[in-house]
Amino acid sequence: MTCTPEPLNPVFLQLGPISIYWYGLIIATGAFLGLWIATRETERLGLKKDYMVDIVVFAIPAAIVCARLYYVIFEWDRYAGGPWWKVFAVWEGGIAIHGALIGSVLTAYLYTKIKGLSFWRMADIAAPSIILGQAIGRWGNFMNQEAHGGPVSESFYNHFMQYLPGFINQQMCIDGTIYHPTFLYESVWNIIGFVLLLALRHKFNPRRGEVFLSYVIWYSVGRFFIEGMRTDSLYLFGEIRTAQFISILLVIGAIVLITFRRKSGMADKYYNGKNVK
């Protein structure tokens, strides 16, 4: 499906030599909105909101470093022959969400152990905020014209994409070809997940840890299928996409953890803090 490319300007604001990119602004917006929601829930459950603020303050730098490190490791050939500073050029895109999650979870785990808090309780509180932040953050990929799928067929365009807002189709027009807006597919999937997680914890009061583990399952299932459509995947080896492999491990791991924690008595409290009967 051919088109005439007219990409949006990736720079939000130019202050002399300093460029503020839409990419960074959108990701920051998702992070702050997620933090606001999480701190409100922290207070509702009778905890100090400073706990969640501290976790985010420590986790964001760790997430950025780990996300970039993860990406650079799997794309080393791309950076080996170029300027050294390109390794640190996060504003140009090129971070991996699985790397960010590893950094964030490790940071949160260490913080809760030091403070004597329940890691699972804090993770449950943060889970809807995490997936909402991911939903918003994908629009940063949109502004950079990255994380898209392969070319769309004329039939797909006529039956689906023509009904999308014009600016989406235009931004997905790259080098004269319209590509699948996989960023949009994942963003919508994550927004649905955000709503479901809120319903899970407020309507069904699950056992402690199971909101976060449900997030892991929901996100990983969607990521597995959407990753298969993308053209910029990181590869573990051969044709094995790293994100798909990790997604399978996460789904299996989350299911095993839910089962083990229930049978072992480790999930002995509900989300609201009351003991399991």
C-alpha positions as CSV (number, residue, x, y, z in Angstrom):
1,M,0.0,0.0,0.0
2,T,1.8,3.1,-1.2
3,C,1.5,6.6,0.3
4,T,3.1,10.0,0.4
5,P,5.2,10.4,3.6
6,E,4.6,13.5,5.7
7,P,6.0,12.5,9.1
8,L,5.2,14.4,12.3
9,N,8.1,16.4,13.8
10,P,9.6,14.2,16.6
11,V,10.8,17.4,18.4
12,F,8.2,18.8,20.8
13,L,10.2,22.0,21.7
14,Q,13.5,23.4,20.6
15,L,15.3,25.6,23.1
16,G,18.4,26.8,21.3
17,P,20.7,23.8,21.1
18,I,18.4,21.7,23.4
19,S,15.8,19.6,21.8
20,I,12.9,18.2,23.8
21,Y,11.5,15.2,22.0
22,W,8.0,13.9,22.0
23,Y,9.3,10.5,22.8
24,G,10.7,11.5,26.1
25,L,7.7,13.7,26.9
26,I,5.2,11.0,26.3
27,I,7.1,8.4,28.3
28,A,7.4,10.9,31.2
29,T,3.7,11.6,31.0
30,G,2.9,7.9,31.3
31,A,5.3,7.6,34.3
32,F,3.8,10.5,36.2
33,L,0.2,9.5,35.5
34,G,1.0,6.0,36.7
35,L,2.7,7.3,39.8
36,W,-0.3,9.5,40.6
37,I,-2.7,6.5,40.4
38,A,-0.4,4.3,42.4
39,T,0.1,6.8,45.2
40,R,-3.6,7.3,45.6
41,E,-4.1,3.6,45.9
42,T,-1.2,3.4,48.4
43,E,-2.9,5.9,50.6
44,R,-6.3,4.2,50.3
45,L,-4.7,1.0,51.6
46,G,-3.3,2.9,54.6
47,L,0.3,3.0,53.5
48,K,2.5,6.1,53.2
49,K,2.5,7.3,49.6
50,D,6.2,8.2,50.0
51,Y,6.9,4.5,49.8
52,M,5.6,4.4,46.2
53,V,7.3,7.7,45.3
54,D,10.6,6.4,46.6
55,I,10.3,3.2,44.6
56,V,9.6,5.1,41.4
57,V,12.4,7.6,42.0
58,F,14.9,4.7,42.4
59,A,13.3,2.5,39.7
60,I,13.1,4.9,36.8
61,P,16.9,5.4,36.5
62,A,17.4,1.6,36.9
63,A,14.7,0.9,34.3
64,I,16.2,3.3,31.8
65,V,19.7,1.9,32.2
66,C,18.5,-1.7,32.1
67,A,16.2,-1.1,29.1
68,R,19.0,0.5,27.1
69,L,21.5,-2.1,28.2
70,Y,19.2,-4.9,27.2
71,Y,18.6,-3.3,23.8
72,V,22.2,-2.5,23.1
73,I,23.3,-6.1,24.0
74,F,20.9,-7.6,21.4
75,E,21.7,-4.9,18.8
76,W,25.4,-4.7,19.4
77,D,26.4,-4.9,15.7
78,R,24.4,-1.8,15.2
79,Y,26.5,0.2,17.6
80,A,29.9,-1.4,17.4
81,G,31.1,0.5,14.4
82,G,29.4,3.9,15.1
83,P,30.1,6.8,17.4
84,W,30.4,5.7,21.1
85,W,27.8,8.2,22.3
86,K,25.1,6.5,20.2
87,V,25.1,3.8,22.8
88,F,23.6,6.4,25.2
89,A,21.3,8.2,22.8
90,V,18.0,7.0,24.4
91,W,16.2,10.1,23.0
92,E,16.5,8.5,19.6
93,G,14.6,5.4,20.7
94,G,15.9,1.9,21.2
95,I,15.0,0.8,24.6
96,A,13.5,-2.6,25.5
97,I,10.5,-2.9,27.9
98,H,11.6,-6.2,29.2
99,G,14.9,-4.7,30.2
100,A,13.0,-1.9,32.0
101,L,10.9,-4.3,33.8
102,I,13.9,-6.3,35.0
103,G,15.5,-3.1,36.4
104,S,12.2,-1.9,38.0
105,V,11.3,-5.2,39.6
106,L,14.8,-5.7,41.1
107,T,14.9,-2.1,42.4
108,A,11.4,-2.5,44.0
109,Y,12.3,-5.9,45.5
110,L,15.5,-4.4,47.1
111,Y,13.6,-1.4,48.4
112,T,10.8,-3.3,50.0
113,K,13.2,-5.7,51.7
114,I,15.2,-2.8,53.1
115,K,12.0,-1.0,54.3
116,G,10.4,-4.2,55.6
117,L,7.5,-3.9,53.2
118,S,5.7,-6.7,51.3
119,F,7.1,-6.7,47.8
120,W,3.9,-8.4,46.5
121,R,1.6,-5.8,48.0
122,M,3.6,-2.9,46.4
123,A,3.7,-4.8,43.1
124,D,0.0,-5.3,43.1
125,I,-0.6,-1.6,43.8
126,A,1.8,-0.6,40.9
127,A,0.6,-3.2,38.3
128,P,-2.2,-1.1,36.8
129,S,0.0,1.9,36.7
130,I,2.8,0.0,34.9
131,I,0.6,-1.3,32.1
132,L,-1.0,2.2,31.7
133,G,2.4,3.7,31.5
134,Q,3.3,1.2,28.8
135,A,0.1,2.0,26.9
136,I,0.9,5.7,26.9
137,G,4.6,5.1,26.2
138,R,3.9,3.3,22.9
139,W,2.8,6.6,21.5
140,G,6.4,7.7,21.9
141,N,7.3,4.9,19.5
142,F,4.6,6.3,17.2
143,M,6.3,9.7,17.1
144,N,9.6,8.0,16.3
145,Q,8.0,5.9,13.6
146,E,9.3,2.7,15.3
147,A,7.9,-0.5,16.8
148,H,5.7,-0.8,13.7
149,G,4.7,-4.0,11.8
150,G,5.2,-4.9,8.2
151,P,3.5,-3.3,5.2
152,V,-0.3,-3.4,5.1
153,S,-2.3,-4.9,2.3
154,E,-4.8,-2.8,0.3
155,S,-7.6,-5.1,1.7
156,F,-6.5,-4.5,5.3
157,Y,-6.3,-0.8,4.7
158,N,-9.7,-0.6,3.2
159,H,-11.3,-2.7,5.9
160,F,-9.5,-1.3,9.0
161,M,-6.9,1.4,8.6
162,Q,-8.9,3.9,6.6
163,Y,-11.1,4.3,9.6
164,L,-8.2,5.3,11.9
165,P,-7.5,9.0,12.4
166,G,-5.6,10.4,9.5
167,F,-2.5,11.4,11.5
168,I,-1.9,7.7,12.5
169,N,-2.0,6.6,8.9
170,Q,0.2,9.4,7.8
171,Q,2.8,8.7,10.5
172,M,2.7,5.0,9.5
173,C,3.6,6.1,6.0
174,I,7.4,5.4,5.9
175,D,9.4,5.7,2.7
176,G,6.2,5.6,0.7
177,T,4.7,2.5,2.3
178,I,2.0,2.2,5.0
179,Y,3.0,-0.2,7.9
180,H,0.9,-1.9,10.5
181,P,0.6,0.4,13.6
182,T,1.6,-2.3,16.1
183,F,2.3,0.4,18.6
184,L,-1.5,1.1,18.5
185,Y,-2.4,-2.6,18.8
186,E,-0.2,-2.9,21.9
187,S,-1.4,0.4,23.4
188,V,-5.1,-0.7,23.1
189,W,-4.3,-4.2,24.5
190,N,-2.6,-2.5,27.5
191,I,-5.5,-0.1,28.1
192,I,-7.9,-3.1,28.2
193,G,-5.4,-4.7,30.6
194,F,-5.4,-1.6,32.8
195,V,-9.2,-1.7,33.1
196,L,-9.2,-5.4,33.8
197,L,-6.6,-5.1,36.6
198,L,-8.5,-2.4,38.3
199,A,-11.6,-4.5,38.2
200,L,-9.7,-7.5,39.4
201,R,-8.4,-5.9,42.5
202,H,-11.5,-3.8,43.4
203,K,-14.3,-6.2,42.5
204,F,-12.7,-9.6,43.2
205,N,-10.1,-8.9,45.9
206,P,-7.6,-11.5,44.8
207,R,-4.8,-12.9,46.8
208,R,-1.7,-10.8,47.4
209,G,0.6,-10.9,44.4
210,E,-2.0,-12.1,41.9
211,V,-2.8,-8.6,40.5
212,F,0.9,-8.2,39.5
213,L,1.2,-11.7,38.2
214,S,-2.1,-11.3,36.2
215,Y,-0.5,-8.2,34.7
216,V,2.6,-10.3,33.7
217,I,0.3,-12.8,32.0
218,W,-1.9,-10.3,30.2
219,Y,0.9,-8.2,28.9
220,S,3.0,-11.2,27.9
221,V,0.2,-12.8,25.9
222,G,-0.4,-9.6,24.0
223,R,3.2,-8.9,23.4
224,F,3.8,-12.4,22.1
225,F,1.3,-12.1,19.2
226,I,2.1,-8.4,18.5
227,E,5.8,-9.0,18.5
228,G,5.3,-11.5,15.7
229,M,4.1,-8.7,13.4
230,R,6.9,-6.3,14.1
231,T,9.9,-5.6,11.8
232,D,12.3,-4.3,14.4
233,S,12.4,-7.3,16.7
234,L,15.5,-8.3,18.7
235,Y,16.5,-11.9,18.1
236,L,17.8,-14.4,20.6
237,F,19.2,-16.7,17.9
238,G,18.1,-17.7,14.4
239,E,14.5,-16.7,13.9
240,I,13.7,-16.8,17.6
241,R,12.4,-13.4,18.7
242,T,13.7,-12.4,22.1
243,A,10.5,-10.8,23.2
244,Q,8.4,-13.8,22.2
245,F,10.7,-16.2,24.0
246,I,10.7,-14.0,27.2
247,S,6.9,-13.7,27.0
248,I,6.5,-17.4,27.0
249,L,8.8,-17.8,30.0
250,L,6.9,-15.0,31.9
251,V,3.5,-16.5,31.3
252,I,4.7,-20.0,32.4
253,G,6.6,-18.4,35.4
254,A,3.6,-16.4,36.5
255,I,1.2,-19.3,36.4
256,V,3.7,-21.5,38.3
257,L,4.1,-18.8,40.9
258,I,0.4,-18.3,41.4
259,T,-0.1,-22.0,41.9
260,F,3.0,-22.4,44.1
261,R,2.2,-19.5,46.4
262,R,-1.4,-20.7,46.9
263,K,-0.4,-24.3,47.7
264,S,2.5,-23.3,49.9
265,G,0.5,-20.8,51.9
266,M,2.6,-17.8,50.8
267,A,-0.4,-16.1,49.3
268,D,-2.0,-15.9,52.8
269,K,-3.5,-12.5,52.4
270,Y,-6.0,-10.9,50.1
271,Y,-5.2,-7.7,48.2
272,N,-6.9,-5.6,50.8
273,G,-4.7,-7.1,53.5
274,K,-7.1,-9.4,55.3
275,N,-6.1,-13.0,55.9
276,V,-7.2,-15.7,53.6
277,K,-9.9,-17.7,55.2
